[in-house]
Amino acid sequence: MVSTFPSSYSVDLSRVRLSIRSLQPQLVEWRRRLHQHPELGFQEKLTAEFVSSQLQAWGIEHQTGIAKTGIVATIQGTKPGKVLAIRADMDALPIQELNEVPYKSQHDGIMHACGHDGHTAIALGTAYYLHQHREDFAGTVKIIFQPAEEGPGGAKPMIEAGVLKNPDVDAIIGLHLWNNLPLGTVGVRAGALMAAVELFNCTILGKGGHGAIPHQTIDSIVVAAQIVNALQTIVARNVNPIDSAVVTVGALHAGTAHNVIADTANMKGTVRYFNPAFAGYFQQRIEQIIGGICQSHGAKYELEYTSLYPPVINDTGIAELVRSIAEEVVETPVGIVPECQTMGGEDMSFFLQEVPGCYFFLGSANPDKDLAYPHHHPRFDFDETVLPMGVEIFARCVEKFFS
């Protein structure tokens, strides 16, 4: 995405209505307060208390304690109608922040390194604006403040708790501040936006011994090395080149000394793909390869495989709604970026399996201000000019969806 970055960052906010632009100081204050007090998944107690206190002060009906720390705010328009949900995630990451800013994380080893503090601030701003302008739409808006997106996943337990029911949600939208795109851009597309996330943990059980007497052993490192290489053939030779997929071994640990053949070797990895038809395939193929190689060497294995999140698949109609709104709000040389897919994963996918919806990227990087570090980096930060743009896009989506 680097090629999309313009040479300068003059972003025109004139298309953001004045009543939302005037929220900018408050949006920044909320975001920075949240940034100073980050919390991990299902531990967002302070975050939830802050969100609830703001909603209560504004007189917005809401439920707390959903899936432990989740919140759902309900805003009724002047007339009954359809139901649109807006989703924002609240959790942070186990990362030590290296930024030296006044709003630096006060929680050691935890930081908002993915923009969820911005997502929550934008959702709060949207809730406030819509509550003040209920005459502008006929229908109901549910704003879902979700815990634990980074893991182990808060979307599914919130759905199981009934957040898409009573009243039943007709469609859902959500955004991700995205430092892979510059400020003043929106990444939106129909179909697959983000990948499925699957994880595996495998232990090779060999037979240890002396490094100078290998014939008395079953070398778990040799077996593991062959498995690592063979796993790369799944995408290269078993997946249609038209499809995209990734098999990555991210960790391999074995051995203790120069002259000792390791008894066991452990590897951890991840699988990513866009096509939902691959559900279950990679698990089966990976185990076939591991089992075959182990058998050929006389080794055994233990395999744990987890299907974490399905792919994020956007509905064509709702994606077109978001794209049309983005074109009205964003006015830069880059503008709308449809080729914005990423092999990153998101549990927004569970909501999109239940109801039609669209998840989109809102460009937030600004290298001129040294605000272009990637997500999950200890110096991640974003240009806060993006905050009212997010509120404006959400507000217009609400108005157009109910029109």
N, C-alpha and C positions, 0 to 999 in steps of 0.2 A: 504493500500500500504506500510505500515511501514516495513513489512517483506521483501520487496525487497531491503532495504537499506543495502549495503555492509559495512564491518567493516572499510574500508579505501577508499580513494577517489583519487586514482592514475588513471587519465584519459589519454589515449593515443590519442594525436592529430595528430599523424604522417599521418593518412589517410586524414586529412584536407590539401588540397594543400597549398603550401608555399605562393602563391599569396593571398590566403584568410587568412591564419594565420597572415600574415603581416598587415592585416587590424585590428587586435585586438585592438591596442591602439586607433584607430579612432572609432571603434565600442563602446568601453567603454566610450570615450569622448562624443559621441552622446547620448548614453543611459543616462549618468549622467546629461547631460544638460537637456534632456527631463524630467528626474526624478526631477530636481530642479524646473521645471516650469510645474507642472501638471495642467490639465484643465478638467472640467466636460464635459459630452456629449453635442455636438453641440456648445460648447464654445471653441473648440480647436484652437483658432485663432493664438496664438503664436506658437503652435506645427505645424500647417499647414504652417505658414510663414517660419519656419525653414526647414521643409521638402522641400517646394518649392524652397527655396534659394539654398539648396544643389543640387537639381535636375537641376536647372537653371545653376548653376556653372559647372556642368558636361555636359551640353548640351543635357539633356534628355528631350524629348518632354513630356509635361504633362498638364493636365487640373486641375484647382483649383475651389473651390466654389461649388463643387458637394454635394448636400444634406447639404448645408450651409458650412461645413468646410472640406469636403472630397476631396481627390486628386487621380487622376489616371495617372500613368506614363506609357508610351508606348515605348517599346524597340524592334526594328526590327532586326531580324537576317539577315545574308547575303543574304538569299534567302526567298521567300515567302513560307508559310506553315500554319500549324495549329496555333491556338491561345490558350495559356495557361495563366490563371490568377493566381496571388499570392495575398493573402489578409492579411493585418495587421491592427489591431485596434489601436487607438491612445489615447483614453480617460482614465481618472483617476477616482478615487472614492472620495466621501465626508468623508474622514477619516483623523484624525489628526496624522501625522507621529510621532512615538516615537523613531525611529532610530537616533543615534547620529553619523552621518557620514558627511564627507565634502560635499556630494552631497544631503543632506537632502532637502526635499521640502521647497521652499521659499513661498509657497502659503498656508496661514493658513487654516486648515480644509480640505485640499485636498492633496491626495498623490497617487502615482502610487503603489497601493497595490495588483496588479494582474499581473504585468509583461508586460503591454502594452507598456511601454517605451522600453523594450527589443525587443518586436515585431516590433516596428517602426524602431529601430536601425538595426535589422536584415534585414528588408525590404529595408532600405536605402543601407546597405552593398551589398545586392543582386542586387539592381538596378545598383550600381556603378560597380560591378564586371561584370555583364552581358553586360553593355554598353561598357566596355573595351574589352570584348571577344565575340563580336557579330559574329565572324567567326566560333564560336563553335556550333552554332545552326541555323537551317533554320525554321523560323516561327516568331511569334510575342508573346511577353510577356507583359501582362498588370499587373502592380503592383498597387493594390487598397489599399490606405491608408484611412481606414474607421473611421468615428466618432461614438461615442455614443453606443458602444457595451453594456456597463453596464446599459444602459437605457437612453431613451426609445427605442433605437434600430436604428442604422444607416444603416444597410444592406439593408433593404427593400426600404427606400427612395433612396438609391444609385442605386439599381436595377431599380426602377421606373424612375430614371433620365437617364438610358440607359448605365450604365457602362459595361454591358455584351454584348453590341452591337457595331457595327462600329469600328473595325471588331468584328464579333460574336465570343464569347468565346466558345471553345470546352470543356475545363475542368478547374477546379480550385483547388488549394491547399492552405492550411494555417496551421500554427502551433500555439500552446499555450505553453509557458514556464510553467513548471508544477512542483511545489514544493512537490507534492505528490509522485514524482519519483525522484530518485537520479541523480545527474550529471552522464552522460554517459549511459543514457537509452533513449529509444524512445517507447512511447505507441502508437501503431497503430493497427487498426482492421477494417475489412469490416463491414458494417451494422451500427447499432446504437452505437454511441460513447457517446453522451450526450443527456440529456432528454429534452422533451418539458417543457415549463414553462408557467403555468397558475396561475393567482392570483384571490383571491376573498376577498371582503370586505362586511360584513353583519352586519346590525344593527337590533337588536331585539327590537320591540316596545311593551313594557308591560304597566303596570299601577302601578305607584309608590304609596307608602304609609308608614305607621308606621310599624316598624319591629315587634312590639308586636301585630299587628292586620293584619296578613297576608291574612286573608280571604277576605279582602277588596281590595286586590291587584292582579296583575298578575306579578309575580316575574321574571323579565328579566334575572336575574343571574341564577336562576334555569333552565329556558328554555335554556339559552346559554350553561350551563354545560351539559345538556342532548344532545344538538347538537354536542358539542365537542366530547363526547364519541361516539355518533352514527356515526359521520363522519369516525371514525377509522374502522368501519365495512365495508366500501366500498372496501378497499384493502383486508381486511381479508376474506370477504365473497362474494364479487361481481366480483373480478378480478381473473382470472385464475392464480393459483400459479406459473405457468411457466413464466408468465409475471411479470415484475417489475413495481411497482408504489408506489407513496408516496402521502399522504394527510396530510399536517401539518398545524395546527392552531398555528401561531407564535405570536399572540397578542390577548389579551382579556382584555377589559377595561369596568368597570361598577362600579357604586356606589360612594357615597361620605361620608357616615357616618356609625357608628356601628348600629344605630337603624332606618335606612331608607332603605326601599326596593326600589331598583333601578328601575326607570322608563324605562331606556334603557340600552342595553349592546351592545358593538361593538367588533367584532372579525375580524381578518385578517389572511389570510393563503395562502398557495401555494400548487399546485398540480404538480407532476412530473411523467412522464412516457416515455418509449422508443417506444412503439408500436404506429405507426401513426393511427391505427384503433381506438384508444381511443379518437381521436379528437371529441369534442362535448359531449362525454359520461359523463365525470366527472361533467361538468357544469349541465347537466340534473339531474344526481343522487344527487348531493349536494343540488340542489334546492328542489328536492322531499323530502329529509330528513328534511331540514330546514322548509319547508312548512308544512309537516306532524306534526312535533313536535310543531310548533307554533299553528297550528289549535287545537291540543289536549289540549293546555293550554289557548286558547283564545287570544293568542298574534298575532301580525303582524310582518312583517319583510320587510327590504329593502336590496336587494342583487345586488352588482356590481361584474361582473365576466369578467376577461380579459384574452384572450389567447395571451400571449406575444410572445413566440418563439415556433416553432415546434421542434421536435427532430432533432439532428444532425445525418444524415444517410449517411455514406460513401459508395461510389461506389466501388464494388469489384475490378474492374480492376485498378482504380487509387490508391486504398489502397494497392494493391499488388505492384504497381510501387514504392510507398513511402516505403513500407516495404523492398523491395529489395535494395533500395538506403540506407536506415538506416543500414542495415546489412553491407554494404560496408564502412560506415563512422564510426559507433559506435563499439568500441572494448573494452568491459568491461565484467566482469563475469555475469552481469545481462542482458545487451544488449536490445533486443526487448521484450516488454511487451504487449502481445495481450489482456490480461484481464485487460483493463484499463478504463472500463466504469465508468461514474460518473453521478449522478442525477443533477449535475450542468447543466446550460443551456447556450446557445450561439446563437447569431443571424447569425453566419456563416451558420446556418441551411437554411436560406432563399436563399443563393447562391446555396447550394446543392440541393435545390428543383428545381432550374432552369437549372443547368448543372451538369454533373458527376464530382465528386471531392472527396477530402480526407482532413479531418482535423485531426491533430495528436498532441500528447503531446511530448514535448522535456524536459526530466528530467533536473531540474535546482537546486535541493536542495543539500546542503553540510553542514551537521551538524558539521563537523570538524571546519568550519569557522563560526558557529552559523548562517548559512543561510538555515534554514529549517522551518521557521515559515509559517503557512498556508496562502493561498490566502485570501485577505481582512482583514488580521491582521495588526494592526498599526506598527508592526515591520517586516512586510514582506520585504524580499530582496532575491536575488538569486546570484549564483556563475556566474560571468561574463565570465568564461571560456566557457560557453555554447554559447556565441554569434557567434563566427566563425563556430561552429558546425552547427548552424542554417543556416548560409549563404551557407555552403558547401552542406547541404542536399537540399536546394532550387536549387542551381546551378546544381547539378547532376540530380535532377528531371527534370529541363528544358532540359538538354542535352539528357536524356534518353527518355523523352516524344516526342521529335522531331526526334529521331534517327530512 
